[in-house]
Amino acid sequence: MIGRLIFALLVVMFFVLQYKLWFDKGSIPRAHALENDLKDIRAKNDEMKRNNARLDADVKDLEKAGEAIEERARSELGMVKKGETLIQVKERATPQPAVPESPKK
């Protein structure tokens, strides 16, 4: 009699554990679903990291381009910032000697 009671208790415990394994919060299907969600999130994270790196490179290029534009405006257009004074030195043009044309045949 005691053997049958122990056997019945073990069977009940087996079914309770099976229930928890397949249908409870920490079940196997739930774990697989969470793993799939984690893969999706990591893929999105990687994509966002690449996008952030691209945007960071664009910002750096624009910062450098801003400096290049400013330098070009200063040298070619003579633009100055507030508080700066521009001094231009013009060189005298020396006349070039005329080169006689060679006779055409």
C-alpha positions as CSV (number, residue, x, y, z in Angstrom):
1,M,0.0,0.0,0.0
2,I,2.8,2.4,0.9
3,G,4.5,1.6,-2.4
4,R,1.4,2.5,-4.4
5,L,1.1,5.8,-2.5
6,I,4.7,6.7,-3.1
7,F,4.3,5.7,-6.8
8,A,1.1,7.9,-7.1
9,L,3.0,10.8,-5.4
10,L,5.9,10.5,-7.8
11,V,3.5,10.4,-10.8
12,V,1.7,13.5,-9.6
13,M,5.1,15.3,-9.0
14,F,6.1,14.2,-12.5
15,F,3.0,15.8,-14.1
16,V,3.4,19.0,-12.0
17,L,7.0,19.3,-13.2
18,Q,6.0,18.6,-16.8
19,Y,3.3,21.3,-16.6
20,K,5.9,23.8,-15.3
21,L,8.3,22.7,-18.0
22,W,5.9,23.2,-20.9
23,F,3.3,25.8,-19.8
24,D,4.6,28.0,-17.0
25,K,6.6,31.3,-17.1
26,G,10.0,29.6,-17.4
27,S,8.8,27.0,-20.0
28,I,10.8,25.8,-22.9
29,P,8.6,27.5,-25.6
30,R,8.8,30.8,-23.7
31,A,12.6,30.5,-23.5
32,H,12.8,29.9,-27.3
33,A,10.5,32.9,-27.9
34,L,12.7,35.1,-25.7
35,E,15.8,33.9,-27.5
36,N,14.3,34.9,-30.8
37,D,13.3,38.3,-29.5
38,L,16.9,38.7,-28.2
39,K,18.3,37.9,-31.7
40,D,15.9,40.5,-33.3
41,I,16.9,43.1,-30.7
42,R,20.6,42.4,-31.3
43,A,20.2,42.7,-35.0
44,K,18.4,46.1,-34.6
45,N,21.1,47.2,-32.2
46,D,23.8,46.3,-34.8
47,E,21.9,48.2,-37.5
48,M,21.6,51.2,-35.2
49,K,25.3,51.1,-34.3
50,R,26.2,51.1,-38.0
51,N,23.7,54.0,-38.6
52,N,25.2,55.9,-35.7
53,A,28.8,55.4,-37.0
54,R,27.7,56.6,-40.4
55,L,26.0,59.7,-38.9
56,D,29.1,60.4,-36.7
57,A,31.3,60.2,-39.9
58,D,28.9,62.7,-41.6
59,V,29.1,65.1,-38.7
60,K,32.9,64.9,-38.7
61,D,33.0,65.5,-42.5
62,L,30.7,68.5,-42.0
63,E,32.8,69.9,-39.3
64,K,35.9,69.6,-41.5
65,A,34.0,71.0,-44.5
66,G,33.0,74.0,-42.4
67,E,36.6,74.7,-41.6
68,A,37.5,74.2,-45.3
69,I,34.7,76.6,-46.4
70,E,35.8,79.1,-43.8
71,E,39.4,78.9,-45.0
72,R,38.4,79.3,-48.7
73,A,36.2,82.3,-47.8
74,R,39.1,83.9,-46.0
75,S,41.6,83.4,-48.8
76,E,39.5,83.9,-51.9
77,L,36.9,86.3,-50.8
78,G,38.8,88.2,-48.1
79,M,36.2,87.5,-45.4
80,V,37.1,88.1,-41.8
81,K,35.6,87.3,-38.4
82,K,34.4,89.9,-35.9
83,G,37.4,91.5,-34.2
84,E,39.8,90.6,-36.9
85,T,41.6,93.0,-39.3
86,L,42.4,92.0,-42.8
87,I,45.6,93.4,-44.3
88,Q,46.2,92.7,-48.0
89,V,49.5,93.2,-49.7
90,K,49.4,93.6,-53.4
91,E,52.4,93.0,-55.5
92,R,53.3,95.1,-58.5
93,A,52.9,93.4,-61.7
94,T,56.1,93.4,-63.7
95,P,55.7,93.8,-67.5
96,Q,56.5,90.8,-69.5
97,P,58.7,91.3,-72.5
98,A,56.9,90.8,-75.8
99,V,57.9,87.6,-77.6
100,P,58.1,88.1,-81.4
101,E,56.0,85.7,-83.4
102,S,57.7,83.2,-85.6
103,P,57.0,83.6,-89.3
104,K,54.3,81.3,-90.6
105,K,55.1,79.0,-93.5
